[in-house]
Amino acid sequence: MPASGLLERNRLIFCHFDSYSTALRFVRINDSVMLPAPLPENANMDAAPTDTGDTPTAVLHAVLEKLNINSNQIELDDGFEAWLSTDTGPIQIHLARFTTFEAPHEAIAPHDGVFKPISELRRLPMTELTLLRQVFDLVMGG
């Protein structure tokens, strides 16, 4: 399947968990934590899981290639899966974590990206905040 369709049917949330300070931070680029692009405005949490034929690994590699980020500092979190429905079909949300000791600010800075705690992301769309809360509960809950 072409990468463009892959990136239309999938999004990634990138985070970094600092086990020393127990700080969980999310990558925000522009006004979204969904990468490589914000969700469509009509996205909602009603979608049921479906088989798109896309693997999380393929999605991760496509996003990393688009953003030119080193894949050695990222791992997928298989414990997180979410689905959204849109007018154009379902979108699957995946979670990837930076595995570096400190958040790699230099990796996302070229994209005007920043690492932010959930408390500083309150102005995001409600759907994104709901997904971040699910990630927060997963990571902080063990």
C-alpha positions in Angstrom: 0.0 0.0 0.0 1.3 3.5 -0.7 2.7 5.4 2.2 0.4 8.3 1.7 -2.7 6.1 2.3 -0.9 4.5 5.2 -0.5 7.9 6.8 -4.1 8.8 6.2 -5.4 5.7 7.9 -3.0 5.8 10.9 -1.5 8.3 13.4 1.2 8.1 16.0 1.5 9.6 19.4 5.1 10.1 20.5 6.0 10.3 24.1 8.9 10.2 26.4 8.8 8.8 30.0 11.5 9.9 32.3 11.6 7.1 34.9 13.9 9.2 37.2 11.5 12.1 37.6 8.4 10.1 36.5 7.6 12.8 33.9 5.6 11.8 30.9 5.8 14.2 28.0 4.2 14.2 24.6 5.5 15.5 21.3 3.5 18.4 20.0 4.1 19.7 16.5 2.2 22.8 15.7 -1.2 22.4 17.3 -1.4 18.6 17.4 0.1 15.5 19.1 -1.0 13.4 16.2 1.8 12.6 13.8 2.4 13.1 10.9 -0.8 15.2 10.7 -3.6 16.4 12.9 -6.8 14.4 13.0 -9.7 15.4 10.7 -12.2 17.6 12.5 -14.9 15.0 12.3 -12.9 12.3 14.0 -14.6 10.6 16.9 -14.0 7.7 19.2 -16.9 5.5 17.9 -14.9 3.3 15.5 -14.5 -0.4 16.1 -11.2 -2.1 15.4 -10.9 -3.2 11.8 -8.2 -4.7 9.7 -6.5 -2.1 7.5 -3.7 -4.3 6.6 -1.3 -1.8 8.0 1.2 -2.9 10.6 2.2 -0.5 13.5 5.9 -1.1 12.4 5.1 0.1 8.9 3.3 3.2 10.3 6.2 4.0 12.6 8.8 3.7 9.8 6.7 5.9 7.5 6.4 8.6 10.1 10.0 8.4 11.1 11.1 8.7 7.5 8.8 11.7 6.9 10.2 13.4 10.0 13.7 12.2 9.5 14.0 10.8 13.1 16.5 8.1 14.0 14.5 4.8 14.6 17.1 3.6 17.1 15.7 5.9 19.8 12.0 4.8 19.4 10.0 1.7 20.2 6.3 0.9 19.6 4.1 0.3 22.6 2.0 -2.7 21.7 -0.2 -2.1 24.8 -1.9 0.9 23.2 -4.4 0.8 20.4 -7.2 3.2 19.6 -9.6 3.6 16.7 -11.4 6.7 15.5 -14.1 7.0 12.8 -14.1 9.7 10.2 -16.1 10.5 7.1 -13.3 8.9 5.0 -13.0 5.8 7.1 -11.3 4.5 10.3 -8.0 5.8 11.7 -5.9 3.7 13.9 -3.8 5.4 16.6 -0.5 3.9 17.7 1.9 4.9 20.5 5.7 5.2 20.1 8.0 6.0 23.0 11.4 7.6 22.8 13.8 5.3 24.7 16.5 7.9 25.4 17.4 8.8 28.9 16.4 12.4 28.4 13.7 13.6 25.9 15.5 14.1 22.6 14.5 17.7 21.9 16.9 18.0 19.0 15.1 15.2 17.1 11.8 17.2 17.0 13.1 20.8 17.0 13.5 20.9 13.2 9.7 20.4 12.9 8.9 23.1 15.5 8.2 20.3 17.9 8.3 20.4 21.6 7.8 17.9 24.5 4.9 18.9 26.7 3.3 17.3 29.8 -0.4 16.6 29.5 -1.2 19.5 31.8 0.2 21.9 29.2 -1.9 20.5 26.3 -5.4 21.5 27.5 -6.0 23.5 24.3 -5.9 20.5 22.1 -9.1 19.1 20.5 -11.1 16.9 22.9 -10.4 13.7 20.9 -6.7 14.2 21.2 -7.0 14.9 24.9 -9.0 11.7 25.4 -6.3 9.7 23.6 -3.6 11.3 25.7 -5.4 10.5 28.9 -5.6 6.8 27.7 -1.8 6.9 27.1 -1.2 8.6 30.4 -3.2 5.9 32.2 -1.3 3.1 30.4 2.1 4.5 31.1 1.6 5.7 34.6 -0.5 2.7 35.6 2.2 0.3 34.6 
